[in-house]
Amino acid sequence: MDEKKVEIQVQKPTTVEIQKPKVEHGDDVVIIALVINIIDAILKFIAAYLTSSKSLFAEGIHTSIDTLNQAILYIGKFIILNEKREEIELLKKAVNIFS
C-alpha cells in the first residue's frame, strides 16, 4: 500500500480583550423594567380575579417572582458597586450564577 503523509497546521488560539460598553444610565432602565413588571403582575392578578382564570393567576405569580428576582439582582449589583469588602466576593459569584 501507498502511505500518504498529511501535514496539519494548528494555529495557537489568540486572546481578544473585550471591553464592556460604559452605560451611564443603566440603572434607569432597570428601575423602569421593575415598575413595568410590577404593573404587569397587578394587572394579571386583577384579570385573573375578574375572569376566575387559574392560568392567569399562575401567570401573575410567575411575573411576581420574576420581578422579585430582578429586584434582588439590582440590590446585589448596587451593593457590589458601592462597597468594597472581601465578603462581597461571595455575593459577586452568587449574582453571576443567577444572572
Secondary structure, 3 states (H helix, E strand, C coil): CCCCCCCCCCCCCCCCCCCCCCCCCHHHHHHHHHHHHHHHHHHHHHHHHHHCCHHHHHHHHHHHHHHHHHHHHHHHHHHHHHCCCCCHHHHHHHHHHHC
